[in-house]
Amino acid sequence: MGDLELLLPGEADVLVRGLRSFPLLEMGSGGWNQQHENLEKLNMQAILDATASQGEPIQELLVTHGKVPTLVEELIAVEMWKQKVFPVLCRLQDFTPQNTFPIYMVVHHEASIINLLETVFFHKEVCESAEDTVLDLVDYCHRKLTLLVARTGRSGPPEEEESQHSTPMQELQKQAELMEFEIALKALSVLRYITDCVDSLSLSTLSRMLSTHNLPCLLVELLEHSPWSRREGGKLQRFEGGRWQTVAPSEQPKLSKLDGQVWIALYNLLLSPEAQARYCLTSFAKGQLLKLRAFLTDTLLDQLPHLADLQGFLARLALAEPQPPKKDLVFEQIPEIWERLERENKGKWKAIAKHQLRHVFSPSEQDLRQQARRLDVLEAVAPERPHCAYCSAEASKRCSRCQKEWYCCRECQVKHWEKHGKSCVPAAQGDRAK
């Protein structure tokens, strides 16, 4: 099979160079819509690059042109639009849209950006290139994971059900709710990739993660509630690939990708020397973290052997005296994107909503048909991402010898070699003979 390619190298470079931040007032405008379409193309090209092991040029372009902070700012701007402008827009007296597609594009924008960030943050240099905005991204992920924990007690995200009696806005609200759940799951993966860089993060970012937000305790709650798993009719279901899927009994002991992301993030935050020096193990934190011991079964340790170190840490923690809360005077750097956007737009939410209702969300039928065609084309070429042959996480590396198996990291490839090695050499020899 030949290499898959959506964008030529020169095209990708032009699209990345052109990325910019838009004010809230311009969301949904012609220029903004063009950037949304460009982001979708970059998103899919990044996935194709990972699938075809082409060296991730999109990730390299984002770093080279310093555009990761731009993506973070756009992510938080559209999050704010959804929270501050969208509800006001829906309450306007003359807001009675028959076609909600233009609004859906804005709502969908957040999902597009977090999906692209999840794809490229696998590479540590991308996290480093986020510079000060990594603080804003940590806050963003914390907001999303807090909402995910708050979902506990509800039956997970809504199913995508068709209803003949739903109005276009009711359908949009259902789609937005499902999308919010998926965005939170992507944010979990992004946070895990940030923790991979924990030893090189700034003191302010580390303090934000460990002291301000106490992410280890939040991650324990996520493991306890596992909002991406549920039981329906006595059968275990997991939310994967954008929908609930029944898990066969033989597959149930297998660690899900999302549970794996939580465990790896916990490992990074609790066992990294830098994090250990900063994390205050109070009575509350100790009580929360010791809940993890019940989850550390032999089956789990077989799949993530590194967690044996975490098990040892918890055994020592059980015998240790809790620490009193620290009162160190630290000059902490504060995330500024959300606060700046809120300050710039405070008191203007209704004016923004009215402007967008008149100038943005009243498109012609021709515009709608063109937008629908673009979406159909983008969805048609979007590939399904491969999964690691060892741990089933989304994979971006392929066995260089036989090109048949995929892995998320070198460690998984090494662990899988005992099984894969028997078929790898014959497969590679067979391909060369053809």
Secondary structure by P-SEA (a helix, b strand, c coil): ccccccccaaaaaaaaaabbbbcccccccaaaaaaaaaaaaaaaaaaaaaaacccaaaaaaaaaaccaaaaaaaaaaaaaaacccaaaaaaccccccccaaaaaaaaaaaaaaaaaaaaccccaaaaaacccaaaaaaaaaaaaaaaaaacccccccccccccccccaaaaaaaaaaaaaaaaaaaaaaaaaaaaaacccccaaaaaaaccccaaaaaaaaaaaacccccccccbbbbbcccbbbbbcccccccccaaaaaaaaaaaaacccaaaaacccccaaaaaaaacccccccaaaaaacccaaaaaaaaaaaaacccccccccccccccccaaaaaaaacccaaaaaaaaaaaccccccaaaaaaaaaaaaaaaaabbbbbbbcccccccccccccccccccccaaaaaaaccccccaaaaaaaaaaac
